[in-house]
Structure formats: structure tokens, C-alpha cells
Amino acid sequence: GCCTFDEPLSSCGYSQSDDDDLNWDQVNTPIKPSSGQGMPSGSFMLVNTSGRFAGQKAHLLMPHLKENDTHCIDFHYYVSSKSGSSPGTLNIYVKVNDGPIGNPVWNTSITATWNRAELAISTFWPNFYQVVFEVVTSGHPGYVAIDEVKVLGHPCTKTPHFLRLQSVEVNAGRFATFQCTANGGTDSGDRLWLQGIYVRDAPLKDIKVFNARRFVALFSVVNATKRDAGNYRCMIRTEGGVGVSNYAELIVKEPPVPIAPPQLSSVGATYLWIQLNANSINGDGPIIQREVEYRTSSGSWYDIQPVDSTSYKIGHLDPDTEYEISVLLTRPGEGGTGSPGPALKTRTKCADPMRGPRKLEVVEIKSRQITICWEPFGYNVTRCHRYNLTVHYRYQTGGQEQVREEVSWDTESSHPQHTITNLSPYTNVSIKLVLMNPEGRKESQELVVQTDEDVPSAVPLESIQGSTFEEKIFLQWREPAQTYGVITLYEV
């Protein structure tokens, strides 16, 4: 890789690129003097930017190099223009394993005299690399030259050498931290950054200096996404040159999310059996943990339970309640839990009522109606949102037992009551409340109440019979058909 350009550049293994706009010229002024103002003397490689449009490029390729041992590339460069304006930019690229050329690792645009720079490149065997010298014209006339390229068998003197950079794997949305360790010193004037291929660069996060010959620089790719995945390398630009590490890969994994909702196997009043149905996922594996997240469709209550099989029984649920059930999957690493998968919406069955209504009492008694009340109750008693409350009552009339039931609609009131009408006066009525839902029924205690007395019906006229005597009339008659109480007095 060493070349003084006294001999044809092909003898040094150098070559021109076929993918640029112009070539470098090999100049030897002692053999072929030049009259160009500002051109240096000697033998070197040169790009004359006179008459060139802005943005035209010339590439000079070094031979492939392998880092069997630490080495330093040392070269001289010259960028000058008689007008004082920059004739263009001298960029240096380090292309690894014939991969993408990437971004420049070093550049300069004006010097006026010959200067020296060094490249501390650490790619590590069996990787190989190639240095590319690029000139990008500015549209101003002038000269850009390089000379005395040397591959030295020892570390660079003014630029640190990086140790092997390790690849990093993170889950999407997390910080990916690269640790760049270097042999050599650094000072406040150095620029450190993490350079990526086709991805954003990362600024320096922190630096730890252990001694004059060792420091560690930390870089973070924040909130990493799949777009940030790719190859990165450590860079340090010093006053004397540039240090370049090997490429390491940033692997960004997407936390797994089930494609389909869980499936319902069976349902009870306080449990739900589900199949996780989480074999098909969006995102990356492997799956190291499965969890079931379930919440009430209304309200803010929710819970998460770890699951170690493909089916799971969710217990201790409320009867007749709608739940939304999702599966959470986790892959290795911080932030490896994906978003909940699609939700299964399902409802538990009703449960048998806890008990019947309590404190059944009489509010008002009349001859033909009775008003009753009871202790209010709610879901904790009904254990179902679909229920009804019926008033069952029975009484004797005309020698026959009458059995009736009525639906009570006053179930939401804080003072519920119900009035039974069309009763017979002075009659014993047995009353109870029955609470029913689709799963069962519970009864209250029975209450026996007698209606008030009422005016009796008329004495049957056909039953009135009389006998006359000298001093009296004797009358007799039958009792009214409906006495509606105890008759204490007849008036004639």
C-alpha cells in the first residue's frame, strides 16, 4: 500500500475508479515541469479542478489491505488555489470487504501547503478494507494532491486505535449503546461520533478516560427502530488524523404481538377458559414469556397473569360481566414485551342469586289492597344484570285457594315497595318475594297479612222469613254472602 508515485501508480497496486467523473493525474515535475501557478513540485497524484463544474468527482483506490497486525496509514496532502477559494474537498473513505463506500471518515478543503495526516484503521482479520481518496470539485480552479502514502507497521502516533467493536441487539424503542474502547489518548479538541451506513450517526453520550493510553467512548442510538438497524463504527477525528473501528451491527428486534385474539373454550359465572392462540405473531421471537391481560369493558379494572401453557383459566371473575382479554408476548431483552394482541370480548354467565330479598314488611293495609316494602339490593345479591322480582301471594276465597304473582318493577329505588290490589276484605294473604335470574331463584321469608274489614254485602231478601204473634213479630234471615269481617249488629 505504500506509494511515492515516482513509478507508475499501478506498480503500487493503486487504480482509478470507473464510477466517477474524472481521473487523478500522476505528476512528476522533475521529469515534466508544469507552468501551472500554485502547483507543487515533485511526484504525486493530482486533480486539477480548473474548468470543472462543481460536484464532479475523482476516485483513487488503494489496494486491499488486511490488518494482520496494528498498522498506521500515513500520507501527505495539498489543497490550494491561487484565488484563495477552495478548489474542492478531499474526502477519504474506508470501504470494508468491498461493501458500500459509506460516508467519508476524513476530509479537508483548503491547506495552501503540504500537510500530513494518519489513518488508524481497525477492521480486524479476516476482514479487509480499501482506502478511497475522493476529490469533489467546487467549481473554482486549483489543485488537490496526495503524496507519500505509507503503511507503517506500528500504531499511529497522534490518533488512537479502536479495539474490536461488538454488535448490539435491542428491542425497538430502546436505547442501543455502543461501547468504543480505544488505545491512545484523547483531548477536548477531538471529535468522537458513531458513524452508520445508510443510517443516522449517533453523537457522543459519555467518555471515560482510564489513563493516558486507554479510554472508552459511549454512544446511544435513542429510541431505536427497524430503520436504525444496520452497521455502525466508531470514529475519532484528531488534529493528526482519524481513527476508524470495525463495523458492528445494530440489530433491532420488534417485540412480538399476536396476530389473532385468544379463543374462548368454555365459560362459567366466575371463570373463562381460553386458548392463547398466539402461534402467529407480528414481530420477532423467541418468545420467553406469555401473559394474559384482561379488563372489564366498562371501568378501569384490569389484571395481568403469567401463563405457562397454551390454555389458561381466568378465575375469580364477576358474574354477568363483559371482559376484554388479550395476550402479551415477551422476547429477550429490556423492553421485549410487545403491545397487547387483539382482544377477545366475552361475558361471564350469571350466577345463582346470593339470597332472597330481606326485611319484607307491610307499609299499609286496606280492605282490598296491601302495600309491602323490602330492603333494597343490588348486583352483589342478584349476581346478574338480567333478573326480575316477582310478588307471589295466595289467599282463600269461596272455599278455594287463589294463587297469584305479579312482577315488581320497583327494583332500582332506594325504598322499593309494591302494592297488591283487588284483594278480598278480611282475608289472610300469604306474601313472598322471588328473585330470579337465568341461573336460579331465591325466595324471601313468607309474610302473612290480613286485609281490613269492609262493609258486608246485603242480606239476601229471599232468606227473610217472618212469623207474627200477638205481641211480637219473629224474623229470621241468612248471613250476607260476603260478610267481609265479623258482623256485630243487624238493624231492622
C-alpha positions as CSV (number, residue, x, y, z in Angstrom):
1,G,0.0,0.0,0.0
2,C,3.0,2.3,0.2
3,C,3.5,4.6,-2.8
4,T,5.7,7.7,-3.5
5,F,4.3,7.9,-7.1
6,D,7.7,8.1,-8.6
7,E,6.8,4.9,-10.5
8,P,3.5,4.2,-12.4
9,L,0.8,4.0,-9.8
10,S,-0.2,0.5,-11.0
11,S,3.1,-0.7,-9.6
12,C,1.9,0.3,-6.1
13,G,-1.4,-1.5,-6.7
14,Y,-3.4,1.8,-7.0
15,S,-6.2,2.2,-9.5
16,Q,-8.6,4.8,-10.9
17,S,-12.4,4.2,-10.4
18,D,-14.7,3.7,-13.3
19,D,-17.7,5.2,-11.4
20,D,-16.5,8.8,-11.2
21,D,-16.4,11.9,-13.4
22,L,-12.7,12.5,-13.9
23,N,-9.4,10.8,-13.1
24,W,-6.4,11.7,-11.0
25,D,-3.3,12.7,-12.8
26,Q,0.1,11.3,-11.9
27,V,2.5,14.2,-11.9
28,N,6.3,14.2,-11.9
29,T,7.6,17.8,-12.2
30,P,11.3,17.0,-12.2
31,I,10.7,14.9,-15.4
32,K,7.9,17.0,-16.8
33,P,7.8,20.5,-15.4
34,S,4.5,22.3,-15.2
35,S,3.8,26.0,-15.7
36,G,0.6,26.0,-13.6
37,Q,0.6,28.6,-10.9
38,G,0.2,27.1,-7.4
39,M,1.1,23.6,-8.5
40,P,3.5,21.9,-6.1
41,S,6.7,20.3,-7.2
42,G,7.7,16.6,-7.0
43,S,6.0,13.4,-8.0
44,F,2.4,12.9,-6.7
45,M,-1.2,12.3,-7.6
46,L,-3.1,15.4,-8.6
47,V,-6.6,16.6,-9.5
48,N,-6.6,19.9,-11.5
49,T,-10.1,21.5,-10.8
50,S,-9.7,24.2,-13.5
51,G,-12.6,24.1,-15.9
52,R,-14.5,21.7,-13.9
53,F,-18.2,22.1,-12.8
54,A,-19.0,22.0,-9.1
55,G,-19.8,18.5,-7.8
56,Q,-17.6,16.4,-10.2
57,K,-15.8,13.5,-8.5
58,A,-12.5,11.7,-8.9
59,H,-11.7,8.5,-7.0
60,L,-8.3,7.0,-6.4
61,L,-8.3,3.5,-4.9
62,M,-5.6,2.0,-2.7
63,P,-5.0,-1.8,-2.9
64,H,-6.9,-4.0,-0.4
65,L,-5.4,-4.2,3.0
66,K,-5.7,-6.7,5.8
67,E,-5.0,-5.9,9.4
68,N,-2.8,-8.8,10.4
69,D,-1.2,-6.5,12.9
70,T,-1.7,-2.9,14.1
71,H,-0.5,-0.5,11.4
72,C,-0.9,3.2,10.5
73,I,-1.5,4.7,7.1
74,D,0.4,8.0,6.8
75,F,0.0,10.4,3.8
76,H,0.6,13.9,2.7
77,Y,-2.0,16.1,1.1
78,Y,-2.2,19.5,-0.6
79,V,-5.3,21.7,-1.4
80,S,-4.6,25.1,-2.9
81,S,-6.0,27.7,-5.2
82,K,-4.4,30.9,-6.5
83,S,-7.7,32.8,-5.9
84,G,-7.8,31.7,-2.2
85,S,-11.1,29.9,-2.8
86,S,-11.2,26.2,-2.1
87,P,-10.8,24.2,-5.4
88,G,-12.8,21.3,-3.8
89,T,-12.9,18.8,-1.0
90,L,-10.6,16.0,-0.4
91,N,-12.5,13.1,1.2
92,I,-11.2,9.8,2.5
93,Y,-13.5,6.7,2.6
94,V,-12.8,3.3,4.2
95,K,-14.7,0.6,2.3
96,V,-14.8,-2.8,4.1
97,N,-15.0,-6.2,2.4
98,D,-15.9,-4.5,-0.9
99,G,-19.2,-3.3,0.7
100,P,-20.8,0.1,0.4
101,I,-18.5,3.0,0.3
102,G,-20.3,4.7,3.2
103,N,-19.6,8.2,4.4
104,P,-16.3,10.0,4.5
105,V,-14.1,9.3,7.5
106,W,-11.9,12.4,7.0
107,N,-12.0,15.5,4.8
108,T,-10.4,18.9,4.2
109,S,-11.0,21.7,1.8
110,I,-8.0,24.2,2.0
111,T,-4.4,23.9,3.1
112,A,-2.2,26.1,0.8
113,T,0.8,23.9,1.8
114,W,1.7,20.2,2.1
115,N,0.3,18.7,5.3
116,R,0.4,15.2,6.8
117,A,-2.4,13.0,8.2
118,E,-2.7,9.5,9.5
119,L,-5.4,6.8,9.4
120,A,-5.7,4.4,12.3
121,I,-8.0,1.8,10.8
122,S,-9.1,-1.2,12.9
123,T,-11.1,-3.8,10.8
124,F,-9.5,-7.0,12.2
125,W,-8.7,-10.2,10.4
126,P,-10.2,-11.8,8.3
127,N,-11.9,-8.6,7.2
128,F,-10.1,-6.5,4.5
129,Y,-10.6,-2.8,3.6
130,Q,-9.8,-0.3,0.9
131,V,-9.0,3.4,1.3
132,V,-10.6,5.6,-1.4
133,F,-9.2,9.1,-2.0
134,E,-12.0,11.3,-3.4
135,V,-11.9,14.9,-4.7
136,V,-15.2,16.7,-5.2
137,T,-14.8,19.9,-7.2
138,S,-16.1,23.2,-6.1
139,G,-16.2,25.0,-9.4
140,H,-13.1,27.1,-8.5
141,P,-9.7,26.4,-10.2
142,G,-6.9,24.9,-8.1
143,Y,-5.1,21.8,-7.2
144,V,-5.8,18.8,-4.9
145,A,-2.9,16.4,-4.4
146,I,-1.7,13.5,-2.3
147,D,1.8,12.0,-1.9
148,E,4.0,9.8,0.2
149,V,1.3,7.2,1.2
150,K,2.9,4.9,3.7
151,V,1.6,1.8,5.5
152,L,3.6,1.8,8.8
153,G,4.0,-1.3,10.9
154,H,3.3,0.4,14.2
155,P,0.4,2.3,15.8
156,C,-0.3,5.9,14.7
157,T,1.4,8.5,17.0
158,K,-1.3,11.1,17.0
159,T,-4.5,9.1,16.6
160,P,-6.0,6.3,18.8
161,H,-6.7,2.8,17.5
162,F,-10.0,1.3,18.4
163,L,-10.4,-2.2,19.8
164,R,-13.0,-4.5,18.3
165,L,-16.5,-3.1,18.4
166,Q,-19.2,-5.6,19.4
167,S,-22.6,-5.8,17.8
168,V,-25.6,-4.7,19.8
169,E,-29.1,-6.1,19.9
170,V,-32.0,-4.1,21.3
171,N,-35.8,-4.1,21.2
172,A,-37.5,-1.4,19.3
173,G,-38.0,1.8,21.2
174,R,-35.0,1.3,23.5
175,F,-31.6,2.9,23.6
176,A,-28.8,1.0,21.7
177,T,-25.5,1.7,23.4
178,F,-22.2,1.1,21.7
179,Q,-19.0,1.0,23.7
180,C,-16.0,2.1,21.8
181,T,-12.7,1.3,23.5
182,A,-9.5,2.8,22.2
183,N,-5.8,2.5,22.8
184,G,-4.4,6.0,22.8
185,G,-5.1,9.4,24.3
186,T,-7.8,11.9,23.6
187,D,-8.3,15.6,24.4
188,S,-11.2,18.1,24.3
189,G,-10.4,19.1,20.7
190,D,-11.1,15.6,19.3
191,R,-14.4,14.8,17.7
192,L,-15.9,11.5,18.5
193,W,-19.0,10.0,16.8
194,L,-20.7,6.8,15.8
195,Q,-20.9,6.5,12.0
196,G,-23.5,4.4,10.3
197,I,-24.1,3.1,6.8
198,Y,-27.4,4.4,5.4
199,V,-28.5,5.2,9.0
200,R,-28.2,8.2,11.2
201,D,-25.0,9.0,13.1
202,A,-25.0,9.0,16.8
203,P,-23.4,11.7,18.9
204,L,-21.1,11.0,21.9
205,K,-23.0,10.2,25.1
206,D,-20.2,9.8,27.6
207,I,-16.4,9.2,27.7
208,K,-14.4,7.5,30.4
209,V,-10.6,8.0,30.4
210,F,-8.8,5.3,32.3
211,N,-5.3,6.5,31.7
212,A,-3.2,8.2,29.0
213,R,-3.4,5.2,26.8
214,R,-6.9,3.9,27.2
215,F,-10.4,5.5,27.1
216,V,-14.0,4.3,26.4
217,A,-16.5,6.3,24.5
218,L,-20.2,5.5,24.8
219,F,-22.7,6.2,22.0
220,S,-26.5,5.7,22.1
221,V,-28.9,5.3,19.2
222,V,-32.0,6.6,21.0
223,N,-35.5,5.1,20.6
224,A,-34.1,2.6,18.1
225,T,-36.4,1.5,15.3
226,K,-36.1,-1.0,12.4
227,R,-34.9,1.9,10.3
228,D,-31.9,2.3,12.6
229,A,-30.8,-1.3,12.2
230,G,-27.5,-1.7,10.2
231,N,-23.7,-1.3,10.6
232,Y,-22.0,1.3,12.7
233,R,-18.4,2.1,13.5
234,C,-16.6,4.3,16.0
235,M,-14.9,7.4,14.7
236,I,-12.4,9.9,16.2
237,R,-11.1,12.9,14.4
238,T,-7.9,14.3,15.9
239,E,-5.5,17.0,14.9
240,G,-3.3,14.4,13.3
241,G,-5.9,12.3,11.5
242,V,-8.7,9.9,12.1
243,G,-9.3,6.6,13.9
244,V,-11.8,4.1,12.4
245,S,-13.1,1.0,14.1
246,N,-14.6,-2.2,12.6
247,Y,-18.2,-2.2,11.7
248,A,-20.6,-3.7,14.2
249,E,-24.2,-4.5,13.6
250,L,-27.1,-2.9,15.4
251,I,-29.9,-5.5,15.4
252,V,-33.3,-4.0,16.3
253,K,-35.9,-6.6,17.2
254,E,-39.6,-5.8,17.2
255,P,-41.4,-7.1,20.4
256,P,-43.9,-9.8,19.4
257,V,-47.6,-9.1,19.1
258,P,-50.2,-11.9,18.5
259,I,-52.0,-11.6,15.1
260,A,-55.3,-13.1,16.3
261,P,-57.2,-12.8,19.6
262,P,-57.4,-15.6,22.1
263,Q,-60.2,-18.2,21.6
264,L,-62.9,-19.0,24.2
265,S,-63.0,-22.6,25.2
266,S,-65.7,-22.5,28.0
267,V,-67.4,-20.0,30.2
268,G,-68.8,-20.0,33.7
269,A,-70.1,-17.5,36.1
270,T,-66.7,-16.7,37.7
271,Y,-64.2,-18.1,35.1
272,L,-63.3,-18.1,31.5
273,W,-61.2,-20.8,29.8
274,I,-59.2,-19.5,26.8
275,Q,-56.8,-20.8,24.2
276,L,-53.9,-18.2,23.8
277,N,-53.9,-18.7,20.0
278,A,-50.5,-16.9,19.9
279,N,-48.5,-19.0,17.4
280,S,-48.8,-16.4,14.7
281,I,-47.1,-13.1,15.5
282,N,-46.0,-9.8,14.2
283,G,-42.5,-9.0,15.4
284,D,-39.6,-11.1,16.4
285,G,-39.1,-14.1,18.7
286,P,-38.1,-16.1,20.5
287,I,-41.0,-16.0,23.0
288,I,-39.7,-16.3,26.5
289,Q,-42.9,-15.3,28.4
290,R,-46.6,-15.3,27.8
291,E,-49.1,-13.2,29.8
292,V,-52.9,-12.8,29.7
293,E,-54.2,-9.3,30.2
294,Y,-57.9,-9.0,31.0
295,R,-60.0,-6.0,31.9
296,T,-63.6,-5.1,32.3
297,S,-65.1,-3.5,29.2
298,S,-66.6,-0.7,31.3
299,G,-64.4,0.7,34.1
300,S,-60.7,0.8,34.7
301,W,-60.1,-2.5,36.4
302,Y,-57.6,-4.8,34.8
303,D,-55.1,-7.6,35.7
304,I,-52.2,-9.4,34.1
305,Q,-51.3,-13.0,34.8
306,P,-48.3,-15.1,33.6
307,V,-49.2,-18.2,31.6
308,D,-47.0,-21.3,31.1
309,S,-49.3,-23.2,28.7
310,T,-51.3,-22.6,25.6
311,S,-54.6,-22.6,27.5
312,Y,-55.5,-20.7,30.7
313,K,-58.3,-20.5,33.1
314,I,-59.0,-16.9,34.3
315,G,-60.8,-17.2,37.7
316,H,-62.3,-15.1,40.4
317,L,-64.3,-13.1,37.9
318,D,-67.6,-11.3,38.4
319,P,-70.7,-12.9,37.1
320,D,-72.5,-11.5,34.0
321,T,-69.7,-9.1,33.3
322,E,-68.1,-8.4,29.9
323,Y,-64.3,-8.7,29.7
324,E,-61.7,-7.9,27.1
325,I,-58.9,-10.5,27.1
326,S,-55.6,-10.0,25.3
327,V,-52.3,-11.9,25.1
328,L,-48.9,-10.3,25.8
329,L,-45.8,-11.9,24.5
330,T,-42.2,-11.1,25.6
331,R,-38.9,-11.7,23.8
332,P,-35.4,-11.5,25.5
333,G,-34.0,-8.1,26.4
334,E,-35.3,-4.9,28.1
335,G,-38.5,-3.7,26.5
336,G,-39.1,-7.1,24.9
337,T,-42.8,-7.1,25.8
338,G,-45.0,-6.3,22.8
339,S,-48.3,-4.5,22.8
340,P,-51.4,-6.5,23.7
341,G,-52.7,-8.5,20.8
342,P,-56.3,-8.2,19.5
343,A,-58.8,-8.5,22.3
344,L,-61.4,-11.2,22.8
345,K,-64.7,-9.7,24.1
346,T,-66.8,-12.1,26.1
347,R,-69.1,-12.2,29.0
348,T,-69.3,-14.5,32.1
349,K,-72.5,-16.3,32.9
350,C,-74.9,-15.2,35.5
351,A,-74.6,-16.8,38.9
352,D,-77.3,-18.1,41.2
353,P,-78.6,-15.2,43.3
354,M,-76.8,-14.9,46.7
355,R,-80.1,-14.8,48.6
356,G,-83.7,-13.8,48.5
357,P,-84.9,-10.3,49.4
358,R,-84.8,-9.4,53.1
359,K,-86.8,-7.4,55.6
360,L,-90.2,-7.9,53.9
361,E,-92.6,-5.6,55.8
362,V,-96.1,-4.2,55.5
363,V,-96.3,-0.5,54.7
364,E,-100.1,-0.1,54.5
365,I,-103.1,-2.4,54.9
366,K,-106.5,-1.6,53.4
367,S,-109.6,-3.7,52.9
368,R,-108.7,-4.6,49.3
369,Q,-105.0,-3.9,49.0
370,I,-101.7,-4.3,50.8
371,T,-98.5,-2.3,50.2
372,I,-95.3,-4.0,51.1
373,C,-91.6,-2.9,51.2
374,W,-88.2,-4.7,51.4
375,E,-84.6,-4.0,51.8
376,P,-83.0,-2.7,48.6
377,F,-80.5,-5.0,46.9
378,G,-78.0,-4.7,44.1
379,Y,-75.7,-6.7,41.8
380,N,-73.9,-8.2,44.8
381,V,-77.2,-10.0,45.5
382,T,-78.6,-10.6,42.1
383,R,-75.2,-11.6,40.6
384,C,-76.7,-10.9,37.2
385,H,-77.7,-7.8,35.4
386,R,-80.7,-9.6,33.9
387,Y,-83.2,-10.5,36.6
388,N,-86.7,-10.0,37.8
389,L,-88.5,-9.7,41.1
390,T,-92.0,-11.2,41.4
391,V,-94.5,-10.9,44.2
392,H,-96.2,-14.2,45.0
393,Y,-99.3,-14.2,47.1
394,R,-102.2,-16.7,48.0
395,Y,-105.4,-16.5,49.9
396,Q,-108.7,-18.4,50.4
397,T,-111.9,-17.2,48.8
398,G,-115.1,-19.1,48.3
399,G,-113.6,-22.2,49.8
400,Q,-110.8,-22.2,47.2
401,E,-107.2,-21.2,47.4
402,Q,-106.2,-18.4,44.9
403,V,-102.5,-18.2,43.9
404,R,-101.3,-15.1,42.1
405,E,-97.9,-13.5,41.1
406,E,-97.0,-10.0,39.9
407,V,-93.8,-8.6,38.6
408,S,-92.4,-5.7,40.7
409,W,-90.8,-3.0,38.6
410,D,-89.6,-1.0,41.6
411,T,-86.2,-2.7,41.8
412,E,-83.8,0.3,41.4
413,S,-85.3,2.5,44.1
414,S,-83.7,3.1,47.5
415,H,-87.1,2.4,49.1
416,P,-88.7,-0.2,47.0
417,Q,-92.3,-1.2,47.5
418,H,-95.2,-2.9,45.8
419,T,-99.0,-2.7,46.2
420,I,-101.2,-5.8,45.8
421,T,-104.7,-4.8,44.7
422,N,-108.1,-6.4,44.1
423,L,-108.0,-8.4,47.3
424,S,-110.9,-9.5,49.4
425,P,-111.5,-7.7,52.7
426,Y,-110.8,-9.5,56.0
427,T,-108.7,-12.2,54.3
428,N,-105.4,-13.7,55.3
429,V,-102.9,-13.3,52.5
430,S,-99.6,-15.1,52.4
431,I,-96.9,-13.0,50.6
432,K,-93.3,-13.7,49.5
433,L,-90.8,-12.2,47.0
434,V,-89.0,-14.3,44.5
435,L,-85.7,-13.1,42.9
436,M,-84.9,-14.9,39.7
437,N,-82.2,-14.7,37.1
438,P,-81.3,-17.2,34.2
439,E,-79.3,-19.4,36.6
440,G,-81.6,-19.7,39.6
441,R,-84.0,-18.2,42.1
442,K,-84.1,-17.2,45.8
443,E,-87.2,-16.5,47.9
444,S,-87.8,-14.2,50.8
445,Q,-89.4,-15.3,54.0
446,E,-93.2,-15.5,53.8
447,L,-95.4,-12.8,55.3
448,V,-99.0,-13.4,56.3
449,V,-101.2,-10.3,56.4
450,Q,-104.9,-9.9,56.9
451,T,-106.8,-7.3,54.9
452,D,-109.0,-4.8,56.8
453,E,-112.8,-5.4,57.2
454,D,-115.2,-3.8,54.8
455,V,-118.9,-3.2,54.5
456,P,-120.7,-6.5,54.2
457,S,-122.9,-7.4,51.3
458,A,-126.7,-7.2,51.6
459,V,-128.8,-9.8,53.4
460,P,-130.4,-12.0,50.8
461,L,-134.1,-10.8,50.5
462,E,-135.3,-14.3,49.7
463,S,-133.9,-15.5,53.0
464,I,-136.0,-13.2,55.1
465,Q,-138.8,-15.1,56.8
466,G,-141.3,-13.8,59.5
467,S,-143.9,-15.1,61.9
468,T,-146.4,-12.9,63.7
469,F,-147.7,-13.3,67.2
470,E,-150.0,-11.2,69.5
471,E,-147.2,-9.1,70.8
472,K,-144.3,-9.7,68.5
473,I,-143.0,-10.4,65.0
474,F,-140.3,-13.0,64.7
475,L,-137.8,-12.5,61.9
476,Q,-135.0,-14.7,60.6
477,W,-132.6,-14.4,57.7
478,R,-129.4,-15.8,56.3
479,E,-126.0,-14.2,56.8
480,P,-124.8,-12.0,53.8
481,A,-122.9,-13.9,51.2
482,Q,-119.9,-11.7,51.9
483,T,-119.5,-10.7,55.5
484,Y,-116.1,-9.0,54.9
485,G,-115.5,-9.2,58.6
486,V,-117.2,-10.1,61.9
487,I,-120.9,-8.9,61.8
488,T,-121.6,-7.3,65.2
489,L,-125.0,-5.7,64.5
490,Y,-128.1,-6.1,62.3
491,E,-130.6,-3.3,62.1
492,V,-134.2,-3.9,61.3
